């Protein structure tokens, strides 16, 4: 498929709702007609819009490595995330995946159990993260800033919520849909998406990459159970709040 054809497909394709995986009762719904697993053109176009969405996140990371003040670091972080959200909203196929509404398939108590379990995993894994980063210091290229005063409170409340929202849209919903086209199986989606989510934390050290991949696997599994995205965003936000507060 040529670039103009792909652009036309992205802008004019009609959408319908189908189960995420075939066989058995459906646990999730996606905009199926953005492509079927056997449709090569659909796979390539989905990969193209995913790369477009992820690009500002990676660019922001590279720029942040050269920021020495907390305000500049945070500003570039927000800019990259908001740009990714804007790109997802601007591309029809990406928008159909990123912002679709789904009914929650799990109970409030189960949501609470997922949040508690992921928070425990994050806390228990912190010593391992520290040990691995100390053992491989060459993998650490930067660290998170430590703002103070009003900037600390603003970033703790707004910043962590923004991180949770953008990362769940990009790495769970959008990446999950693209992997569905390329891989198909739910298990493969969990494994590959968690590895890519961990890799996106490349600059924080191997220990952080491992922890991010583990938490990412849990969040993807939670999304497959929940179907709706907001419980997963809430879980991500609260896990980060425990980690950074």
Legacy VTK file of the C-alpha trace (Angstrom):
# vtk DataFile Version 3.0
C-alpha trace
ASCII
DATASET POLYDATA
POINTS 245 float
0.000 0.000 0.000
1.406 3.380 -0.993
1.650 6.313 1.408
-1.284 8.199 -0.207
-3.383 5.039 -0.110
-2.548 4.532 3.542
-3.521 8.126 4.326
-6.829 7.625 2.559
-7.443 4.369 4.385
-6.711 6.011 7.726
-9.032 8.937 7.091
-11.996 7.249 5.421
-12.139 3.709 6.755
-15.437 2.784 8.388
-15.400 1.289 11.833
-17.260 -1.559 13.484
-16.987 -3.305 16.838
-15.752 -6.892 17.187
-14.202 -9.056 19.950
-10.473 -8.672 20.581
-9.747 -12.393 20.157
-11.758 -15.078 18.470
-13.196 -18.118 20.169
-15.132 -18.266 23.398
-16.995 -15.398 25.033
-15.478 -12.027 24.102
-13.694 -10.273 26.951
-13.010 -7.075 25.035
-14.228 -5.065 22.059
-12.104 -3.146 19.612
-12.625 -1.218 16.439
-12.102 -4.322 14.337
-12.356 -2.766 10.918
-9.243 -0.727 11.393
-7.847 -4.061 10.306
-7.899 -7.812 10.619
-4.817 -9.819 11.623
-4.436 -11.191 8.093
-4.652 -7.774 6.420
-1.079 -6.702 5.640
-2.076 -3.169 4.633
-3.999 -2.732 7.873
-1.014 -3.934 9.926
1.366 -1.525 8.214
-0.987 1.438 8.550
-1.635 0.670 12.224
2.099 0.468 12.829
2.549 3.811 11.062
0.052 5.682 13.221
1.390 4.037 16.381
4.909 5.245 15.526
3.508 8.721 14.905
1.923 8.705 18.368
5.036 7.374 20.130
7.521 9.709 18.403
6.901 12.794 20.600
7.268 10.648 23.722
10.720 9.472 22.641
11.723 12.973 21.506
10.674 14.343 24.877
12.807 11.760 26.669
15.894 12.729 24.657
15.352 16.423 25.319
14.765 15.853 29.045
18.173 14.226 29.392
19.679 17.679 28.757
17.434 19.549 31.219
19.087 20.473 34.522
16.133 22.126 36.245
12.957 20.457 37.468
10.674 22.972 35.744
12.258 22.499 32.316
12.293 18.723 32.718
8.616 18.610 33.678
7.605 21.061 30.941
9.196 18.918 28.235
7.672 15.800 29.776
4.180 17.290 29.621
4.794 18.624 26.105
5.746 15.198 24.759
2.755 13.514 26.348
0.249 16.133 25.215
1.698 16.025 21.692
1.224 12.239 21.615
-2.382 12.692 22.732
-2.960 15.341 20.056
-1.556 13.100 17.323
-3.747 10.207 18.465
-6.762 12.523 18.317
-5.824 13.831 14.861
-5.520 10.443 13.103
-8.988 8.876 12.661
-7.847 5.273 12.994
-5.807 6.069 16.111
-8.632 8.161 17.544
-11.116 5.320 17.092
-8.899 3.049 19.175
-7.575 5.516 21.749
-10.814 7.224 22.741
-13.473 4.578 22.370
-15.806 4.001 25.306
-16.213 0.545 26.790
-18.350 -0.855 29.596
-16.442 -1.990 32.693
-16.468 -5.792 32.954
-15.110 -6.113 36.503
-16.499 -5.062 39.874
-15.295 -2.202 42.061
-13.857 -4.657 44.633
-11.860 -6.374 41.889
-10.540 -3.008 40.724
-9.414 -2.385 44.296
-7.675 -5.762 44.416
-5.826 -5.036 41.169
-4.662 -1.664 42.511
-3.544 -3.195 45.805
-1.743 -6.057 44.089
0.102 -3.855 41.615
1.106 -1.462 44.406
2.518 -4.351 46.439
4.459 -5.631 43.427
5.891 -2.144 42.853
6.945 -1.764 46.498
8.393 -5.266 46.817
10.296 -4.818 43.557
12.017 -1.593 44.578
15.020 -3.274 46.289
15.607 -5.388 43.161
15.405 -2.265 40.994
18.036 -0.543 43.142
20.338 -3.581 43.123
20.106 -4.045 39.342
20.716 -0.347 38.637
23.724 -0.417 40.981
25.065 -3.530 39.255
24.655 -1.960 35.800
25.286 1.776 36.310
26.079 2.258 32.640
22.397 1.685 31.816
21.310 4.738 33.850
21.241 7.843 31.650
19.062 10.093 33.777
16.709 10.305 36.731
13.392 11.844 37.625
13.527 15.411 38.962
12.779 16.254 42.568
10.696 19.428 42.474
9.684 21.255 45.624
6.888 23.523 46.791
3.961 24.166 44.449
5.664 22.404 41.532
5.964 19.222 43.568
2.261 19.221 44.436
1.222 20.129 40.888
3.337 17.379 39.359
2.227 14.860 41.972
-1.453 15.503 41.256
-1.643 16.589 37.627
1.606 15.153 36.285
1.118 11.591 37.519
-2.480 11.597 36.274
-1.268 12.772 32.858
1.410 10.068 32.789
-1.139 7.379 33.671
-3.652 8.555 31.080
-1.193 8.885 28.193
0.734 5.692 28.897
-2.428 3.615 29.210
-3.839 5.038 25.986
-0.569 4.481 24.116
0.935 1.321 25.625
-2.154 -0.612 26.627
-4.932 0.420 24.258
-3.134 1.563 21.069
-0.168 -0.796 21.294
-2.475 -3.628 22.300
-4.598 -3.064 19.211
-1.587 -2.934 16.891
-0.197 -6.116 18.447
-3.580 -7.756 17.929
-3.148 -7.168 14.195
0.403 -8.532 14.186
0.269 -11.289 16.829
-3.362 -12.081 17.594
-3.113 -13.918 20.925
-3.745 -12.250 24.278
-0.705 -13.867 25.886
1.585 -12.588 23.153
0.080 -9.121 23.505
0.826 -9.099 27.246
4.427 -10.241 26.807
5.377 -7.990 23.891
3.563 -4.896 25.160
5.167 -5.211 28.592
8.645 -5.567 27.065
8.085 -2.496 24.888
6.684 -0.554 27.848
9.781 -1.461 29.840
12.017 -0.477 26.932
10.355 2.939 26.860
11.940 3.500 30.302
15.401 2.834 28.811
16.980 5.995 30.211
16.198 5.163 33.863
18.367 2.034 34.090
17.942 -1.706 33.636
16.309 -2.094 37.054
13.594 0.404 36.178
13.109 -1.222 32.780
12.495 -4.578 34.461
10.054 -3.104 36.972
8.189 -1.148 34.289
7.858 -4.307 32.190
6.473 -6.245 35.162
3.954 -3.547 36.063
3.086 -3.147 32.375
2.249 -6.846 32.132
-0.070 -6.515 35.120
-1.772 -3.458 33.661
-2.324 -5.141 30.288
-3.789 -8.177 32.003
-6.038 -5.865 34.019
-7.200 -4.158 30.810
-8.050 -7.507 29.266
-10.171 -8.229 32.326
-11.700 -4.775 32.649
-12.092 -3.911 28.925
-12.773 -0.298 29.962
-9.614 1.791 30.219
-10.396 4.076 33.153
-9.848 1.444 35.906
-6.391 0.744 34.450
-5.594 4.471 34.303
-6.688 4.781 37.942
-4.522 1.808 38.934
-1.501 3.249 37.109
-1.989 6.656 38.729
-2.273 5.259 42.259
0.700 2.914 41.825
2.814 5.862 40.681
1.485 7.971 43.549
2.676 5.335 46.012
6.055 5.212 44.270
6.708 8.977 44.007
4.926 10.493 47.002
LINES 1 246
245 0 1 2 3 4 5 6 7 8 9 10 11 12 13 14 15 16 17 18 19 20 21 22 23 24 25 26 27 28 29 30 31 32 33 34 35 36 37 38 39 40 41 42 43 44 45 46 47 48 49 50 51 52 53 54 55 56 57 58 59 60 61 62 63 64 65 66 67 68 69 70 71 72 73 74 75 76 77 78 79 80 81 82 83 84 85 86 87 88 89 90 91 92 93 94 95 96 97 98 99 100 101 102 103 104 105 106 107 108 109 110 111 112 113 114 115 116 117 118 119 120 121 122 123 124 125 126 127 128 129 130 131 132 133 134 135 136 137 138 139 140 141 142 143 144 145 146 147 148 149 150 151 152 153 154 155 156 157 158 159 160 161 162 163 164 165 166 167 168 169 170 171 172 173 174 175 176 177 178 179 180 181 182 183 184 185 186 187 188 189 190 191 192 193 194 195 196 197 198 199 200 201 202 203 204 205 206 207 208 209 210 211 212 213 214 215 216 217 218 219 220 221 222 223 224 225 226 227 228 229 230 231 232 233 234 235 236 237 238 239 240 241 242 243 244
